[in-house]
Amino acid sequence: MSVFYRAGTGLLRRLPAERAHMTTVRLLRAGLGPKSPSIDRPELHTTVGGLQMPNPVGLAAGFDKNADVPDAMLRAGFGFVECGTVTPRPQIGNAKPRLFRLSEHDAVINRMGFNNAGLAAFERRLQKRAGRPGLVGANLGANKDSTDRVADYVTGLERLWGLSDYFTINISSPNTPGLRKLQGADEMDELLGRLQEARETLRTDDEDFPLFLKVAPDLTESAVPRVVEQVRGFGFDGLIVANTTIDRPESIGARWADEAGGLSGQPLFEKSTRLLAQFHAEARGEIDLIGVGGVGSAEQAYAKIRAGARAVQLYSALVFHGPALVGEICDGLVERLRADGFANVGEAVGTA
Ligand SMILES: Cc1cc2nc3c(=O)[nH]c(=O)nc-3n(C[C@H](O)[C@H](O)[C@H](O)COP(=O)(O)O)c2cc1C
């Protein structure tokens, strides 16, 4: 990656966090993003929920909430890009400031609250890119003031069916009050049941799209077997482990202890990887797992794969290290796979 991008990333870091993000998206929309040759090496190929990915490093939800720049992010080298969270109606989100860089910890706290332009705008943007190569998923959410949140997810699925390569059902954001309650046993029965029903009517013999459930890293270990059983029972294809945490580990210090929102980045790595390993032990390969939380190096991406992930996603590390990181992680992964005698990512999954 050129000196130009490293310098640019440095300048952006001097802006307040949300302004830096908006500027980045604007630059990407203007076509000023990096253009890495697509990272597609046989060792890095992986499949998740039946999707064939050129490499296992994906962009996590929240960076491109409105599907403004999926192709620019694919050109930066990501193997797949998840847009959203999108809610049926537009939302302004929480009061600013709501995004904080904890630079000394390579961490972020956000309480954005699903600020997004709504399904109609998202749908139009995906329609515009229809037919282009590259895997783009849609992360679906519910409006804060919705009276039937389950219906919001069903609406998202119906509106974007055929436009998105996969769907993530996000019930794990800590910034929409009560949303995480959907992770409860009865609530999940209703949600997953209604989504399965909708999918049955939408799918054809030739066309189906995988459904992933994104969970919180704050789930207790005792919930893992139940969640796996429900996800499997309702025909979901995978789990994304995990969203941001409401924990404030001592390592980030007292200054951030009372800043509300979800914590991501390095302080989330260990906790999210432990939960991923628990899901892997329970799912035994029957449900595909995507590992998210604190991935900032090839070593960490590899650790997630060895803990059970067929692919990883990242967001926070991009804030601190810029898009060159994607290529570095992919190079480092190939080295590690070769050194350990694995022909590809799939062979390494869950070998820790
Ligand atoms: C600013 C910000 C906004 C986010 N917005 C969303 C979102 O809209 N939907 C979602 O599912 N996850 C969202 N996330 C969570 C990320 O997708 C990811 O699960 C989490 O940050 C852990 O990965 P990381 O440590 O690589 O950042 C957001 C994260 C950040 C930092």
The ligand as a Gaussian input file, in Angstrom:
#p B3LYP/6-31G(d) Opt

LIG

0 1
 C      -18.494000       2.368000      14.859000
 C      -19.032000       0.982000      14.830000
 C      -20.310000       0.763000      14.334000
 C      -20.821000      -0.533000      14.295000
 N      -22.063000      -0.728000      13.766000
 C      -22.546000      -1.997000      13.655000
 C      -23.798000      -2.236000      13.042000
 O      -24.472000      -1.331000      12.556000
 N      -24.235000      -3.524000      12.994000
 C      -23.504000      -4.582000      13.488000
 O      -23.943000      -5.729000      13.389000
 N      -22.303000      -4.368000      14.064000
 C      -21.811000      -3.121000      14.145000
 N      -20.580000      -2.911000      14.721000
 C      -19.850000      -4.068000      15.281000
 C      -18.828000      -4.648000      14.313000
 O      -19.450000      -5.157000      13.160000
 C      -18.018000      -5.789000      14.989000
 O      -18.903000      -6.835000      15.314000
 C      -17.314000      -5.309000      16.260000
 O      -16.852000      -3.996000      16.121000
 C      -16.139000      -6.218000      16.611000
 O      -15.171000      -6.225000      15.600000
 P      -13.839000      -5.293000      15.648000
 O      -13.208000      -5.521000      16.979000
 O      -13.005000      -5.771000      14.502000
 O      -14.312000      -3.901000      15.455000
 C      -20.051000      -1.627000      14.775000
 C      -18.765000      -1.394000      15.272000
 C      -18.244000      -0.116000      15.295000
 C      -16.855000       0.090000      15.832000

